[in-house]
Each structure stands twice: as C-alpha cells, then as structure tokens.
Amino acid sequence: MPAVSKGDGMRGLAVFISDIRNCKSKEAEVKRINKELANIRSKFKGDKALDGYSKKKYVCKLLFIFLLGHDIDFGHMEAVNLLSSNKYTEKQIGYLFISVLVNSNSDLIRLINNGIKNDLASRNPTFMNLALHCIANVGSREMAEAFASEIPRILVAGDTMDSVKQSAALCLLRLNRTSPDLVPMGEWTARVVHLLNDQHLGVVTAATSLITTLAQKSPDDFKTSISLAVARLSRIVTSASIDLQDYTYYFVAAPWLSVKLLRLLQCYPPPEDAALRSRLTECLETILNKAQEPPKSKKVQHSNAKNAVLFEAISLIIHHDSEPTLLVRACNQLGQFLQHRETNLRYLALESMCTLASSEFSHEAVKTHIETVINALKTERDVSVRQRAVDLLYAMCDRSNAKQIVAEMLSYLETADYSIREEIVLKVAILAEKYAVDYTWYVDTILNLIRIAGDYVSEEVWYRVIQIVINRDDVQGYAAKTVFEALQAPACHENLVKVGGYILGEFGNLIAGDSRSSPLVQFNLLHSKFHLCSVPTRALLLSAYIKFINLFPEVKATIQEVLRSDSQLRNADVELQQRAVEYLRLSCIASTDILATVLEEMPPFPERESSILAKLKRKKGPGNLPDIDDARRNVNGNTEHTEKTETTNKSSFSLVADLLPINRPRPASSSPIMLSAGTMGSTPSFTDLLNLNSTPTAGASLLVDVFSDSSTLASVEVSDENFPRFVCKNNGVIFENQLLQIGLKSEYRQNLGRMYVFYGNKTSTQFLSFSSSVTCSDTLKNHILSTSHLIVPSQLLHFSCGAQVQQILNIECVSDFTDAPVLNVQFRYGGTLQNIAVKLPVMLNKFFQPTEMTSQDFFQRWKQLGAPQQEVQKIFKAKHPMDTDVTKAKILGFGVALLDRVDPNAENFVGAGVIHSKNTQVGCLLRL
C-alpha cells in the first residue's frame, strides 16, 4: 500500500469529529451536523475547481455523518469523481463512499463501472485491488453483468500479482453467490484448479473457497481438484510450523487453509485411485495423531485452531464412511471431548457423534459412550447441549439398549426444558415402538409418557398406540387392564382418558370377568372423567358408551339413562347432541345382531409410515434427523419401508378417520357384495356413518355386481405397480394418484376370501357417477373364481369430497390359477370421465392354510415329491442383507407355517401349508 503523505491527515475532519463528540445534547449534535452539511453543499456547488484533497475531506465528512445515522442525499457525484484520481487515498475514499452509500439502482452505476474498468485495465495492483473490493462489496447484478467475464481472465492471467489473484478469486466468489447464472463456466475453470499449486498460500486459500463453491454446483468440472487438494493438504499436515511461518497460527500450520481443503474434499466421494486414497488416509491419521499430542501452547487460540482442523477432518471421515479404523478413531477422539470443560467442544462432539452413530462401522464404538451421554443429559447446564445429547441417544439406540435409553429419556422428561419436551416425547414414542420386543413394555412406556408430559403428547402418539393395540391380539388384554388401572388415579391427563375410552370401548370385555373391573365399574370410571374433558374427548367417550352396550348388555339401561339426560340431548355442542340422539336411538331400535354388526371390534389398521416419525421429520427438517434404520417393522410383523411424508399427509385414510368412526360392519357370509358410503372427518356424526339422514329413493340400491361383464369401460392401462407388495401382506394401499386412493384389507379362510376395498376422494370436488366393477379373463371367470350372487345398481353413486367409500368382495377359489382379476373404477371429475384399472392381489398363496409337522414327516414327504412337475428351485442373489426377523415375517405372510428346528442347517427356513380350493387340496413344502 502506498505511503500516506503528511498532508493527508485531513485536520478539518478531525476538528468536525471533535465538535460532534463535545456536543452536550442531541439537538446540539443535529445543529452542528446541519451547519456542516450546508457548508459542504455550498462548497460542492460554488467551487467548481475544488481540489482532490478537499473533495476527499468533504466526502469523508459525509460518510461520517451517514454512519451517525443521518440521511445523505448529495455528494455521490463528487465521490465518483474521486475514482479518476491518481492518488491512492483519494481513490480509496471514493470507493469506500460508493461501497457504503451507492445502491444498485443508482443512476451513477454506469459512471462507476467505467471508473472500475479503467482501474482493472491499469495493471496497477493497488488500483486493481480497490476496484475488485468495490465490486465484491456492492455485488449487484449490474456489476456481475459488467465484470463476470473480466474477473476470471484477471484471476488466471500469468502476469497477475498474487494480491490481485486473491482479490479476484474472492470477488468472483461473491458474484457467484449473488448472481450464479451470470458467472460463465469456461476454459478458466480448468486453469483455476491449478491455483491450488500456487506458491502463495494466500492465493491457495482464496482459490480453495472459490473452487469449493463452484464444485458444489458443477462437481464434474472440478474433479481434478481432488488430487491437488490432497497433495496440498499432505504438505501442510507434514510440515513443521516454521516451514509455513507466515501462515502459522499459534503453532498450527495454515489452519484456515487446512479446513477449506478438507471441506472441498467433502464435495466428492472417496478417491478411486488407491495411491491417492492412501495419501488422504495418511493425512487424516496424522491430524488425529496430532490431536493426541500435548499442546504446544496454553493459549485458547492454539486449541481453537487445532480443534477446527480436527473437527473438519472428522467431518470428512464421516462423509466418506469407508474406513472403519478411521471412523472408530474419530469416535474415540470425540468421546474425549464429551467431558471437556469447554461447552462448545462438548456440543460439537455430541453433534458429530450423532452422524457417526448412523454408520455401520462406528455404531458400536458410539454405544460405548452411552453412560457419558446420559450423564451429560442429567448435568449439562446448557439446554442446547442437552438437546444434542437427546439426539445422540436417539441415534445410538438399538435393541440392546432401547429400554435403558427410553427409561433415561423418560426420567429426563420430568425436568426437561419446555422447548424440547415435544421432540423428546416423539423420540420416546418412536423408539418404544421400533424396539418393542414385548409390546406390554410399549404400552407401559406410552402411558408413562402421557402421565409425565401429557400436554406434549400429540394426537399422533396416542393414535399410534391404539393402532398397535388393535393390530396385536396378544397385548389387547394387558392394555385394557393397564389403562383401567391408570384411569383410577385422581387426576388423569385428557390424552389418557382418550386412550382409556378407546381401548376399554374395544377390549373392556377382556377384563370384565374380574369383579374389580366389571362392566359397570368400567363405565362409572370413564364417566367420572366425562365432565372434565373437552368436546372431542366427550364425543369419543360417547362412542365408547355405545360400544359398551354391545359388549355388556347388562349396563344398557345405565348408559341409556346417561344418553337421555338433558346435558346430552340438549347439549350446546351440536356434535355431542347429535351423537347422544343417534346412539340412544340406535340402542333402542336395533336388534342384538344389528348392534353386533354395526359396533363390531375395529379391524386391523392398514400399513403405513408411522405418523409419529413423519411428524418428527417435519419438526427437525430434512437432513437433520439421524437414521435409526431404513426399514421399519410394522405392527403386523411385516417390513414397512418409509414412504414420503407428503403421501401420509394427503392420505384419505387419515388416522383420525381410522380411529373415530365405528362403522366398520362386516356382513355375514350370506350378505351380497355391498358398496356403502360414509363420510370422513375428525369427528364424523353417527347419522352420516349409518346414512340415517338420507332419503331412500324408490328402487335405489347400493348393491354392485363387481364381477359383471362390463364392456362399456374405456380401454385403460391396468395398474400393477403395487401388486407385488401384496404377495406377503393383505393390507395396504394398492393404488393412489392425485384424485383417488384405493386401499385393501383382505382375509382368507381355506378356499374362501373376503376383500374390503376402501376408496378415498383426495380432492375438494365431488365425484359424479362413481361406479366400480371387477372383470376377469375368460379362464379365470369360467373355471377358477366364483362369488356370491350380485345385483346391478339402479342408481350410480355421487362421491363427496373427502369421503371414504367401502366395498366388499367375496371370493372363492375353485381350482389353481395364475391370472388375477382387475378392478375397474369409473367416475366423472371436473366434467371429465376418469377410468382406472387396478390389478387386484388375489393370488394362489392367499388360499394357503398353515400346516405343522415334525422333521421326520417333513423330509419323508419332501422325498416323495420327486417328480419334475412336483418341484421347482430358484437360486437368486438377495437385494438386501438377510434379516432373520424380516425373512420369517415374509414367509408367514406368504401363508405357510414356519417350522422351527426341522432343517439340520439352522440357517435354512422351512415352511409347510395346504392350498385349499373348491375341488381339491394340494400340500406344499418350502425350504429357503
């Protein structure tokens, strides 16, 4: 930088600043400033031959006044004129004023650009640096358009000085961030990579920042930077601090450049070249080794620089996730930081270990620090560090430590900060479900969760526990007994009342044999909470009461008396009033058989992603939630792969609609196949559910011939995308688009089957002329499948927006088959006729009956079935690792019985079953 001459001290500026400081009041300051502004304005207007020094002095005064918070509306032109000066100090003040006060929409931009172009072309490094700094500081789109092609040329020119190269690289980085579409990618991109070999470390540092940003946008264009970055990093890591004296910071060689190089390498996967990969591994090992050495200085700057390089190296090791030794060493190094006295280091260590926990190589190493993490959860004073500890416990959880981690989280929840309680509740609920070997433990955990933090237990959590209890027969009795005991507490959270009301309404009969939990005791217990609850909970309790009438006829009179009371029949809330009226009327006029059908126990819920996990993903944001597993085991024991959250959100079969309606009738086997409509809402009215409000039309019927010879449907492509998923399961979504979702729930017994088809209108518009039919090929229709007698409808259905429609198909297997029937759906939406054809998952294995047999019987029959037409074998490569639990669930879902200890090879899976058809029965044996 040129020396500043003695006359550049600007005494007038110093006097003005002194006057401002000596002002006794705000009014005196404003008065002095206004006087100075008037003086400067008169000088600019009156003296046309103002010299450069005076212009500089007055522009400085204007800049100072602006920094004091006063508006400046003149002097811009004089500042622009300073750009043409040959004196460094005058040019510097001109650029400073422009950078601070001139906006991108100014009329002076063209003049400023001309001044900048002249300085860039001057080849004077000082003037070039001032111009480049101004471009970067303003960073407007206009400047990017004017100089984006010029700056790369300066950057890679052979005669450009090192200081200008630094400025050019950082200026180009700034323009790329503000206007990336205007920065051209041309020949210079290959040449800029070689700046990593520059002798000047300042140029290398600036170039690394630029290349890292550009590589994130166009990684293929900068692949050659990997080898150069590794080579430069190796030279820095292996050098002594005296070798890079100008760039050594408190005995750490070039820490900022090391961090930038490590960050650049994180833009790419591990190097494919073995030699390069080995050199990079050596660099990372050296960094880890240096972290273990005694500090060369006690000053905090030394440890900060050293740890900055270390954490960036660990981030690269985690990013590559390919070197088990390095991952374990990184984990051990982070483990030492968990008890460091510096709070920031503890925070960073916990955050990095969260990512390490998701690696198969380092997961076990992370688990060894569980006691330290639990201790941090209990003793840390900083809430952000405690939150990271919760995240790490969640990430390191598996079947071996799930109960310990869940217990510690529940213990911490009682004293946790309010800001993170909801997140902890979600994580406890997810872990309890995922790793519940014994579902009684899961029920206890969720009820304990509601007791400790009921206000933070969202609907998704108690919906999920009800789903799991309904889908698992072995836990229903225990759940009913546990919630009954929990409800006896004097003060219960409303969410516990919801869970208790639902479970006792469904499974109260399982504990009614004990006099301490007789039907009347159960009802009185629930009703004692009624007046303390909100309207939605009261509505749910009313549904539980009507279920009690079906389960326990002896309490019918008591419940009817409650429903008849004025507080119910004349309730101010229309929903409660309507439920009370309809439930009372239903209990009076319906026969026992009708009540048993209408109020039947809820069927198992269809498979879907856990809504709790979906909520946690939304709360944490994409990329912020550690993976605890790719495949989730659902409540039926099948493997359920996580689907997009949006699909769950848009699902017409919402959890609310699944839980609150009680209209899941299962007609007797003699009933015809029926298409019945019901509304969907958070608290659907019983009138809507039973269709009591509709006026019957003469001759109208909702009976549909689902196997009719419908040839009027337009030829459409048959959707079979989800067909293979149903080979080993009976429930789920078979078809979904923007308009309609079709879900299935099937049950089979010997050669007979029944399939429930659920249609969900996902739009905000009514479907007109909605109809459905099932078609079969000639072979399938004439020789294989038959159904009960069917009637063609005399009136087509109008399908309301957001509604759910159920259809029931009865199926009989006559003999073996390979084809599958097709479901045809037709309706009008927005004036356009919609035709949808879906392949129904009716397969031969659905008619399996599991068969138990001994090892001797199995192999005796196996040898008897030796004819070529009696045996088929296939060898294939597994797409995923063989998980024993998942494989067993698949085999059971396929329909056969899983035979333990039959095959001499313990790793083999053995199954047996009989396929039932109307004409014959065929035994089948399976070895996997």
URLIN-V370154 format. One record per helix or strand of 3 or more residues. SS is the DSSP state (hx for helix, st for strand). FROM is the first residue (numbers start at 1). LEN is the number of residues. If there is no record, write none. Layout:
BEGIN
SS:FROM:LEN
SS:FROM:LEN
END
This chain:
BEGIN
hx:6:4
hx:11:11
hx:26:21
hx:52:16
hx:76:7
hx:88:14
hx:109:13
hx:125:14
hx:141:16
hx:162:17
hx:180:3
hx:188:10
hx:201:17
hx:219:4
hx:225:14
hx:245:3
hx:255:11
hx:274:19
hx:300:21
hx:324:14
hx:343:14
hx:363:5
hx:370:10
hx:383:14
hx:402:12
hx:418:17
hx:439:18
hx:459:13
hx:473:15
hx:494:17
hx:515:3
hx:519:12
hx:535:17
hx:553:12
hx:566:4
hx:574:16
hx:592:7
hx:611:10
st:631:3
st:639:3
hx:645:6
hx:655:6
st:674:5
hx:686:5
hx:723:4
st:731:6
st:740:10
st:752:10
st:767:9
hx:778:7
st:797:3
st:804:10
st:822:8
st:832:8
hx:844:4
st:848:3
hx:855:10
hx:868:3
hx:884:11
st:897:3
st:910:7
st:921:7
END
